[in-house]
Amino acid sequence: MERTAGGGDVLTVSNHHDWKAALSGIRGEVLFDAPLADLTSLRIGGPADVLVSPEDVHDVCRIVRQASAAQVPVMVLGGTNLLVRDGGIRGVVLSLSNLAAIEKEDDRLVFAEAGVRMPTLLGFAVHHALSGLEWAAGIPGTVGGAVVMNAGTKLGEMQTCLDAIQMVNPEGRLRTYPATDVVFSYRSVNLPEGIVVGAWLRLTPASRETIESQTKSYLQYRKRSQPLSQPNAGSVFKNPREIPAGRLIEEAGLKGYRVGDAQVSPKHANFIVNLGRARSTDVLRLIETIRQEVLRRTGIRLELEWKVVGESEVP
């Protein structure tokens, strides 16, 4: 066992990376050979070589600089819209859970760090009688993930309320980019290279009672129509222009279809749920089955909305 910069006892991994140089002076928690399954909403995934939870944005800047100099790859872990393969992730994985500050800067502008959970941000907006995030009711991810994915529902999306984005660039420096300088598209953002560590959102003062009522209504709708109580990673496929992905999958007769413990949700066919012991290989086989069957029936090839990362086999 080895005690890390953050004070935890961890297993030591041995490979070619210069971990000492990459992790020197990091104030947050550092864990070697760290399981990632419990950090993803699908509850699937092998270990990271090193999992780092930076103390703050300055810690993020430090590890980006040092890991770059040591030629150690760095990846930010987004817990939703993500499938981590069973072999895990090589290099450093960052969890931004400690970046959890929210601040109301004026009567319309709110700053939230990347690790703030979307339900927390929505609750903050409701408390301060600020409208513009009601569409996010029931979305479980973080502000950082919502920015990177341009998260949204049929009721709205992140780009409609973003004012500016704070990032750590590849040289380990903080930079701010106005949202007007960024190109948004459906479930995608053309961001500069780097790590999103915060965002400014421009919201609209409104009646708190009205905001609460709309938020409650949207949340009830999502609970009725989506498997929010089961491990899932959000919508699996992007919606084609012709017809929603969920309808295509349902019409292919795949609602409830399963491979191992990975199942097409009986509640919403564009969700895959983990019934308990699903592995990434089960999920990927199920995804391919869905794609092939929908393509065979309709000629439409579904495009994955999730990000799939990591190694297929344990090293």
Solvent accessible surface area in square Angstrom, and as a share of the most:
residue,aa,sasa,rsa
1,M,164,0.73
2,E,71,0.32
3,R,153,0.56
4,T,16,0.09
5,A,60,0.47
6,G,34,0.32
7,G,35,0.34
8,G,19,0.18
9,D,79,0.41
10,V,6,0.04
11,L,103,0.51
12,T,85,0.50
13,V,31,0.18
14,S,113,0.73
15,N,65,0.33
16,H,161,0.72
17,H,26,0.12
18,D,75,0.39
19,W,25,0.09
20,K,174,0.74
21,A,46,0.35
22,A,0,0.00
23,L,15,0.07
24,S,59,0.38
25,G,44,0.42
26,I,3,0.01
27,R,124,0.45
28,G,2,0.02
29,E,81,0.36
30,V,2,0.01
31,L,51,0.25
32,F,17,0.07
33,D,59,0.31
34,A,4,0.03
35,P,103,0.65
36,L,0,0.00
37,A,26,0.20
38,D,113,0.59
39,L,77,0.38
40,T,1,0.01
41,S,27,0.17
42,L,1,0.01
43,R,118,0.43
44,I,5,0.03
45,G,17,0.17
46,G,9,0.09
47,P,31,0.20
48,A,1,0.00
49,D,12,0.06
50,V,0,0.00
51,L,14,0.07
52,V,0,0.00
53,S,17,0.11
54,P,1,0.00
55,E,85,0.38
56,D,41,0.21
57,V,17,0.10
58,H,118,0.53
59,D,2,0.01
60,V,0,0.00
61,C,10,0.06
62,R,89,0.33
63,I,1,0.00
64,V,16,0.09
65,R,114,0.42
66,Q,37,0.16
67,A,1,0.00
68,S,70,0.45
69,A,90,0.70
70,A,24,0.18
71,Q,158,0.70
72,V,7,0.04
73,P,72,0.45
74,V,50,0.29
75,M,38,0.17
76,V,52,0.30
77,L,20,0.10
78,G,27,0.26
79,G,19,0.18
80,T,29,0.17
81,N,29,0.15
82,L,7,0.04
83,L,1,0.00
84,V,1,0.00
85,R,68,0.25
86,D,17,0.09
87,G,0,0.00
88,G,0,0.00
89,I,11,0.06
90,R,63,0.23
91,G,0,0.00
92,V,1,0.00
93,V,0,0.00
94,L,0,0.00
95,S,16,0.10
96,L,17,0.08
97,S,71,0.46
98,N,69,0.36
99,L,1,0.00
100,A,60,0.46
101,A,54,0.42
102,I,40,0.20
103,E,100,0.45
104,K,73,0.31
105,E,82,0.37
106,D,64,0.33
107,D,91,0.47
108,R,101,0.37
109,L,23,0.11
110,V,0,0.00
111,F,26,0.11
112,A,0,0.00
113,E,28,0.12
114,A,2,0.01
115,G,7,0.06
116,V,3,0.02
117,R,115,0.42
118,M,1,0.01
119,P,73,0.46
120,T,75,0.43
121,L,0,0.00
122,L,15,0.08
123,G,39,0.37
124,F,42,0.17
125,A,1,0.01
126,V,18,0.11
127,H,112,0.50
128,H,65,0.29
129,A,29,0.22
130,L,3,0.02
131,S,25,0.16
132,G,29,0.28
133,L,1,0.01
134,E,13,0.06
135,W,13,0.05
136,A,3,0.02
137,A,1,0.01
138,G,21,0.20
139,I,20,0.10
140,P,68,0.43
141,G,7,0.07
142,T,31,0.18
143,V,0,0.00
144,G,8,0.08
145,G,28,0.27
146,A,4,0.03
147,V,0,0.00
148,V,75,0.43
149,M,38,0.17
150,N,0,0.00
151,A,16,0.12
152,G,15,0.14
153,T,28,0.16
154,K,163,0.69
155,L,83,0.41
156,G,18,0.17
157,E,41,0.19
158,M,0,0.00
159,Q,67,0.30
160,T,97,0.57
161,C,6,0.04
162,L,15,0.08
163,D,50,0.26
164,A,11,0.09
165,I,0,0.00
166,Q,29,0.13
167,M,3,0.01
168,V,0,0.00
169,N,17,0.09
170,P,52,0.33
171,E,96,0.43
172,G,1,0.01
173,R,129,0.47
174,L,58,0.29
175,R,105,0.38
176,T,75,0.44
177,Y,52,0.20
178,P,61,0.38
179,A,12,0.09
180,T,129,0.75
181,D,104,0.54
182,V,13,0.08
183,V,100,0.57
184,F,38,0.16
185,S,62,0.40
186,Y,91,0.35
187,R,29,0.11
188,S,44,0.28
189,V,19,0.11
190,N,108,0.55
191,L,38,0.19
192,P,51,0.32
193,E,140,0.63
194,G,35,0.33
195,I,23,0.12
196,V,8,0.05
197,V,0,0.00
198,G,0,0.00
199,A,0,0.00
200,W,43,0.15
201,L,0,0.00
202,R,110,0.40
203,L,3,0.01
204,T,70,0.41
205,P,60,0.38
206,A,43,0.33
207,S,55,0.36
208,R,100,0.37
209,E,125,0.56
210,T,70,0.41
211,I,2,0.01
212,E,72,0.32
213,S,72,0.47
214,Q,75,0.34
215,T,18,0.11
216,K,128,0.54
217,S,61,0.40
218,Y,56,0.21
219,L,57,0.28
220,Q,81,0.36
221,Y,84,0.32
222,R,25,0.09
223,K,114,0.48
224,R,161,0.59
225,S,29,0.19
226,Q,23,0.10
227,P,5,0.03
228,L,60,0.30
229,S,113,0.73
230,Q,64,0.29
231,P,49,0.31
232,N,20,0.10
233,A,0,0.00
234,G,21,0.21
235,S,33,0.21
236,V,1,0.01
237,F,1,0.00
238,K,41,0.17
239,N,74,0.38
240,P,29,0.18
241,R,247,0.90
242,E,128,0.57
243,I,34,0.17
244,P,60,0.37
245,A,0,0.00
246,G,9,0.09
247,R,128,0.47
248,L,7,0.03
249,I,1,0.00
250,E,84,0.38
251,E,96,0.43
252,A,14,0.11
253,G,63,0.60
254,L,14,0.07
255,K,75,0.32
256,G,24,0.23
257,Y,97,0.37
258,R,121,0.44
259,V,15,0.09
260,G,48,0.46
261,D,32,0.17
262,A,0,0.00
263,Q,26,0.12
264,V,0,0.00
265,S,0,0.00
266,P,78,0.49
267,K,99,0.42
268,H,52,0.23
269,A,4,0.03
270,N,4,0.02
271,F,9,0.04
272,I,1,0.01
273,V,0,0.00
274,N,7,0.03
275,L,67,0.33
276,G,53,0.51
277,R,213,0.78
278,A,9,0.07
279,R,136,0.50
280,S,2,0.01
281,T,67,0.39
282,D,21,0.11
283,V,1,0.00
284,L,56,0.28
285,R,152,0.55
286,L,0,0.00
287,I,6,0.03
288,E,67,0.30
289,T,45,0.26
290,I,1,0.01
291,R,43,0.16
292,Q,105,0.47
293,E,43,0.19
294,V,1,0.00
295,L,72,0.36
296,R,171,0.62
297,R,123,0.45
298,T,63,0.37
299,G,58,0.56
300,I,32,0.16
301,R,131,0.48
302,L,2,0.01
303,E,103,0.46
304,L,37,0.18
305,E,16,0.07
306,W,11,0.04
307,K,116,0.49
308,V,36,0.21
309,V,15,0.09
310,G,23,0.22
311,E,78,0.35
312,S,70,0.45
313,E,134,0.60
314,V,101,0.58
315,P,121,0.76
